[in-house]
Amino acid sequence: MRKKRWVPWVLVGPALLIIVLTTVYPLLAALYFSFHKYRLRSPPQFAIQWGEAGLHIDWSLLTLDNYALAFSDSRFINSLQVTFWFTVISVALSVVIGLGIAVIVQKGGRLHTLTKVLLIFPFAVSPALKGYSWRFMLNENYGIYDLLIDQLIVGPINAVLSIINALPFVEIPLLSESIVWLGDKFWALFMLAMSETWGWAPLIALMFVGALGSIDEQIFEAARIDGANRLQIFFRVTLPLLRPVILIVTMLKTIFSLKMFDQVVTMTGGGPVRATQTINYYIHQVGFVRGLDIGYASAMSYILVVLLTICAAAYVSLVLNRD
Amino acid sequence: MTTAATGNRSGFRQQSAKALETAALLLIIAFIVLPILWLAITAIKPQEKAYSTTLIFTPTLTNFEIIFSDTSVLINEGTDRERGEVGRNMIPNVFNSIIVSGATILIAIPLATLAAYAFSRFQFLGNGVLLIWILTTQFIPAIVVAIPFFTLFRNVVVFGKPLLGTQLGLIIVNMSIVLPYAIWMIKGFVDALPGEIEEAAFVDGCNDFQILFFISLPLIRPGVLVASVFAFIMSWNEFLFALIIGREMRTMQVALMTTSGARGIMWEQMAAAGLVVMVPIFFLAMFIRKNVVDGLTMGAVK
């Protein structure tokens, strides 16, 4: 063949060098830091030293304290739990709502097409801005979401409840119209997940629209001729056919959710009382805001790396084994 | 008679299904558009109306004036209690964002294009594994990259000042997210290009580099453009690096945080700054609309 052996390396080399410097170097450095006592205010003595006698490793300077600390630190355990629940809620909502949107939008029609175009909108909104705009709209005094939730959801439910309560012996408590969304531990986490869902469900819908489009229309036609109704077609035909794509999308979204950071900063600030402190946010607090403890922050971020590696391996094997 | 009756009933069912579908579509549209619309509305509201859900107000550009001016701006002109607001002067922040994102793609895209071409067209030792490895670098949490570069850049002095808090520092760490991404995207476009043209050029006596620069590159230019837009959006919207590595050199994303004052966040100013952050990306996103799914999943969902 025409190809010379050295040519691809010349082409790949520069990019590869930069990727190694900006990803492998920090991965190794963070691992190294995580085994040291390393606070910004008191720079550490590193175990590997270059002395007059050449390379010298002082094993006594290495420590597992940072990892031990992580597993006894209630705040870190809390951040694991918060991240877990945030991931579960945001992934479930994004994938389910995304799938729902895709199935509805899929068919032809002018309104369908318009909606399909609009699906790209949230992609243009940066996560930081997303957090601020949701915080603003959820404000209990002047937020548009707060108003809409009270008028369109809480109001009607309470109306129904008070009719039921008019019956004798029944007393169901009415829903509160004055919930401070971001001041309540459950609602703050839920709304954080909702803001993420707002950004992702439409994009996931786009992914499903593409996947649905590639399914042969004759399969649906055959099911219809066999007398299947819409629900049966969805659960017995569409879902099984979409299974590989659903798995890939779920895994991808899980990876993104585990890394949640931006909106926590701009929407909830980790509060109320640490209820929305994700792993990334807590690491940032420890490393750069409060303790300035680089060693501990590195150790925790390595625990996050391990979590993500497991997910990434699952994702890559899903993608590779698809066909 | 009976057929007409069943015909009517199924017609009614069909109509109500259609009405339900239309309602669902309108709900989806509202769900998607409302936060963006509300931001746009708040950005042009006068300050005294921003802290309410009212839609009755006289549109004003005062909020933009405040965020882009470095002197105090008069608000409520002509009323008896004129109040001034100190300008926030976000012009440097806009430039920071443009310079960082622009330089990031100017460095990353040419390198990514060459690498993507090699991965697509050449068999070389370990190229498959290398490509998957590049994909997995995308799953490294940004905080792990940020910590060592933070400590490194505190001590590395370039042009007489530490890299921490400079545009150059942020551009360097941005490479870790943009470069692997761009390689995968552009590789997809090279893969889609039929190889016959290149073979023909080879038969005509072109060497590998002549083929790359004079035959293939012009053909994949649209794909490279799409990848550039993607890379630009990624670094424009990037927040964690901008916060930790960018520091006082604030990009617009971080500058959003500076709209808070003594009375908490000035929402009308945040909304105005938010529009400045969002609108350019909005147009870019429309431009790459067809490629967004491939871009987000690196072609995993097709």
Interface residues (C-beta under 8 A of the other chain):
Chain A: R2 K3 K4 R5 V7 P8 W9 L11 V12 P14 A15 L16 I18 I19 T22 T23 Y25 P26 L27 A29 A30 F33 L40 I101 I104 V105 L111 H112 L114 T115 V117 L118 L119 I120 F121 P122 F123 A124 V125 S126 P127 A128 L129 K130 Y132 S133 W134 R135 F136 M137 N141 Y142 G143 I144 L147 W198 P202 L203 L206 M207 G210 A211 S214 V245 I248 V249 L252 I255 L258 K259 F261 D262 V265 T266 N280 I283 H284 G287 F288 I294 A297 S298 S301 Y302 L304 V305 L308 T309 C311 A312 Y315 V316 V319 L320 R322
Chain B: E21 T22 A24 L25 L26 I28 I29 F31 I32 V33 L34 P35 I36 W38 L39 T42 Y51 S52 T53 L111 A112 L114 A115 Y117 A118 F119 R121 F122 Q123 F124 N127 L130 I132 I134 L135 T136 T137 F139 I140 P141 A142 I143 V144 V145 A146 I147 P148 F149 F150 T151 L152 I172 V173 M175 S176 L179 P180 I183 F202 D208 F209 L212 I233 W236 N237 F239 L240 L243 I244 Q253 V254 L256 M257 I265 W267 M270 A271 G274 V277 M278 I281 F282 L284 A285 M286 R289 V292 V293 L296 T297 A300 V301 K302
